Amino acid sequence: MTEQDATATPLWCPRCLRTVDGAANCPWCGLRRQGSAEAARLRVVVHRRHQVGERRRALAEEDASLLAEQQRLLQALAPEPAGAVARSPREWRPEVVRGVLLWLGSVLVALAALIFAVVAWVRLGDLGRAGLLAGATLMAAAGAAAGRRRLPATAEALGGLALALGLVDWYAVRRAGVAPGWSQTAWWALGTGAGAAVAAASARWLRAQRLAAAVLAQLSGVLVVATAADAPWTVAAGLALVAAAAATAGGRLAAGGGWRPAALAFGAGAVLLELAAVGAVMSSPPIQDLAGAAGPAAALATMALAPALARVTLAAQVRPAVLDGLVAVAAGVLLAGGGALLAAAWRSWSLLAALAVLGAAAVGLGVGLPRTLRRGVTLAASATL
């Protein structure tokens, strides 16, 4: 388009694009649009850009139409593509393969050491046995300490191997006749407790030791209960105390990112220990009198510690619904303990009525509690109504 063609069009301002009269300046935006070659050329440029934009929109619409037709034709000609190439499975990263091989090798070495301790025990003297096992343990520990900076994956595997060999050493010392008056549960309660302490001490440098410390600490607690407890309700109370300690440790470690696997192990262990405590209470003899009801009631009251402590330590880290559930569990086992005491005096329908009265009283008392505890107590008490 020439400048003459541009001037033949209706008069409009090239900046605000409004229709104007024959004035030299635009009455809307004040642009000078006459009297110079630049003003005439500006009108040509703006008009040409408008034509280019219109053509671009037309081409875009045509391209979209052609694309839709292309897809329709492809579907009509090949509705089911034959011989599609299957996507190859995703390969493991080299560091993952290396870690798996390292840990597999450590497990095999630990198993070999255990077989040595069991089978070849009679062929060596006490000094030779202790020297070989202790030497292997110290070598693994030294390798873990030496490689923790430059070879962290290897150090993690060697640290796990050293811990496993330490437990094999503990087994070997037992077979040598040390502490003959101790029971097996008492011996291994001490051994797993010592292993948990060593793992916790080395967890500052070796991350895998954190999970091992959590597992061994709970195992040691269970073995202590198995050693000291006798009656079903004492077993239940002991397991509930271990669960309370695990719940507290898990709640405190949950805030630290590096200790999160250990926190999950403590949390899972607390749940399993609480379930085991419930099973121990259920295996108690039938309640006949108040003395027989006191033990199960005390065990049930002890079981309220774990959810209560978890609720306190996790208050700022989990959703309110989870906190309400923990309060409900704690209140529920307390109400169950009260029901066990009531069972010593009431039977059949009278017991059910007494439980309903107990639940109603708990709901009434829950009104005076803080809002953060009220919903959980009400939820637990409503189950008795």
Disulfide bonds with the S-S distance in Angstrom:
none
